[in-house]
Amino acid sequence: DVSRASSTQKIRITFTINTNPIATKGMHDIYLRVIDPAGNLIIGEGGMFMANNQELQYTYKTAIEFSGEAKSFNLDWTNRNTFEPGNYTVLLYADGATMGRGGFTLR
């Protein structure tokens, strides 16, 4: 764990999906958007996806296996550029909707 922008190489996003017996079991694409302190999307892979009836660009895409039971996941993302000091916003999307939002601060 680091808190300085100059020594940060990657971020780890930890999230939990609650038990949901009616949700589709199997693989689900997870889209990550990281917003820098200036309010700009950090472009990673640069692909597009649909969520909340909008076409959005993502920073990183991965897939998780959901069994219907509660489970925690870790998503690691390495920034190809250097991080700048300030407040970052992290947004996660799955199945066409926002699934979570958080943030972190680097000095």
N, C-alpha and C positions, 0 to 999 in steps of 0.2 A: 504494500500500500504506500502510495506517495501522494503528496498534496501540491507539489510544485509542477508547474507547466513544463519547465525545462527538463525534468526527469521522467515525465509521464510518457510511456510508449503505447500503452493500450488501456482500455477500460473494460471492466467486467460488470455486466448487468445481471443481477440475480432477480428472478421473478418466480412467483408461485401461481399455478393454475389450480383453482379449487375443483373439488369433485363435481362432475357434471355428467350424470348418467344418460342424458339425452343428446349430448354433443357427439359429433361424428368422431369415432375412434380412428386412429391411424396417424399418418404423417400430415403435418400442417406447416405451411410456410410462415415464417416469422420475418417481418420486415422491421429494420431498425433505422430510425432517422436521428441523427445527432446534429443539434443546432449549436453553432459556436456563439461566443459572447457578443458578436456583432449582429446576431440574428440570422446568419446565413447557414444553410444546410451544408454540412461537410459531405462532399461528394466522394463516395468510395467506389463501389462497383458501378454506380450510375444508372442502374436500371429503373424501370417504372413499374408501378403497381396501382391497383384501384382500392380505395378505402373511403368509406363515408361518402360515396358517390363522387369522388374526385380522383383524378389521375395524379399520383404523387411520385416523386423521385426518392429512392432510398439510398441510405449510406451503406447498408449491409443486409444481406439476406441469408437466412439459414432455414433449416427445417427441424422440427421436433416431433417425437412420437408421443401422442396423447392417448392414454388408455381409458380415460373417463374418471380415473382416480386422481386425487390431489397429488401434486408433485411440484418440486422446485427445480428450476433450470438455471444454468449459468450460460451466459452468452459473452464470449470474449471478442473484442474488436480492436484491431491494431490500426492506428492512424498512420497513413503513409506520410503525412506532413507533421510538423511540430505543433503541439498544442500551445495556444496562447493563454495567458492568465485571464481569469474571469469565470462567469457563470455559464454552464452548459445545460442544455435541455435534451433529454433523451425520450423518444417516443417509440413505442412498440405497437405493431399492427399485426392482426391475423384475421383470416377469413373475412376480409373486406371491412374491418372495423378497428377502431383504436382499442387496444387491450391494456395499455398502461402508459404512464408518464412519470418522469422523475427528473432529477437534475443533480449536478455536482459542481463544485467550485474548485478551481486551481489557482494557486498563488503564483 
